[in-house]
Structures are given as C-alpha cells and as structure tokens.
Amino acid sequence: MPRRSADLAYAGFVWTIALGAMLLLLAPTVVVLITSFTGAQTLKFPPPSWSLRWYRELLSSDDLLAATWTSLKVAFWATLACTVLGTAATLGIARSRSGWARFLDSLFMSPMVLPAMAFGLALLMVFSLMSVRLSIWTLTVGHVVICTPFVIRMVSAAVQQLDPLLDDCSFSLGASRLYTLRRITLPLISRGMFAGGFVAFLSSFDHVPVSLFLSDARTEVLPIKLWQILEADLDVRVAAVSGVIVIVTLAGLILAERLSGLGASVQQRA
C-alpha cells in the first residue's frame, strides 16, 4: 500500500506539472483566438461584445493580403528547395560513419544552434559583400538555409528505418542506382520528406529574424507586416490574422496526420 500511494502521488505530481505547462503554453493562443472575435475597435480581453467583423475586414485588407501572398510564395519555394537539398544531404550522410559525414551533419545543423538574429545579420553581410541586391530571392535563400535542418532531421529518421538490404537486393536484380532511388528509397522515406517539408513550410512562413534582415522595401512578408501594425496601433486585425493562422495550422496538422502519419514520423525522430 505505501508503494502504491507513492506511485499515485508521483503520477499526480507529474500530471500537475504537465497540465500547468500545457496551460502556460496554450493560454496565449486561446486568449488571441477569443480576442479575435471581439466587436470592439481595439484589442481587449475579455471582449465586450462578439462579432466576426475583423475576419471580414481581412478580405478587404489589401496590404495584409499582399503580405500573406508574399509569405506563401517564399515559404513554397523555400520548402521545395529545402526538401530537395535536405533529402539529398540526408541520403549522403545518414548512414556514413566517416568524419566528413559528422562534420557535414554539424554544419547543416548549425542554423538551428546559432541565434537567428545573428544568422540573419551574417547573411545580410554576405550578400552585401557579394553586391547582391535584396529581393524576394535573397529572402528565399535565407529561409532555405534556416529551414533545411528540419528536413534533414525528419528524413534522417526515415532513412534510419530502412533496411540496407533493400538496396542490395535491387542492385543484385540489375536495377541502377537512379532506378533504386526513384522506385524504392524515395517512396519508403516519403513520410519523412513530407513531415520535414511541412515543418519547414511552417517555420518559413512565420520566421521573423531572417525576414527582417533579408527583405527589401518591396518584399513585405506577413510577420513583419503584423509587427509594424502592432508598433503603430493595437489593430484587432492582427488577432484575426493570428486566429486564421492557428486554425489553418491545426487543420494542416490533422490532415497531415491522417494522410501521412506526421506524428509517427516526428515520434520516430524523438
């Protein structure tokens, strides 16, 4: 009985800490969602009245729609490049035990270790030394460097689950390396590729530090636009945009889990 009481006390303590952490993490998102349905002119919690007014306002906000479209374009091209480059890098270093493989793995992961602000400033200095004008493409390159580590980690988990004998069997039956890659390896690691691409897209879409340094005056992305709005005025449209992002992200996560087992891919890596 004392042992059982101790186990119950320990379980209660762990659950209390876990619930407290979840409440601390989710409370700001819930507050923003609730505030986005206010009928007032400014951000106020709890809302004095309820309305969908600010969600309707988004449809006529040309500045926010333009910034959203720019963010989607940058995230799309960055995700496409990250998926290709990250998958190629993973296939080259995942199973290798050489010192070069470990060095390259550390090099590719360095953007996740360095402070994002310092990394964005460093990229700006590099482009300046190369006399490259800032544009949507320099911003995309910066997002590719930042987001590729997510793809490498996800695809690496999928590659580690593959049996090396599958490639040997394919080669022994006369298949070329390209055919084996296209018909065996890539289909088997497709879940990891999709999971990495999905995380890379989310990271690129709302990344602020790199976007702050590498975007020019004509390339206005959504996170920077929202930041500027909050600096000037407590516009309720910011809460509405945040609500749309949260809802779309949750829907995307549920859809990704249903279609490709995103949660299983992340759990394998963990």
Helices and strands as residue ranges (DSSP letters): H 2-35, H 53-59, H 62-93, H 99-113, H 116-129, H 136-160, H 165-172, H 177-180, I 181-185, H 186-188, H 190-205, H 209-214, H 222-232, H 236-260, H 262-269
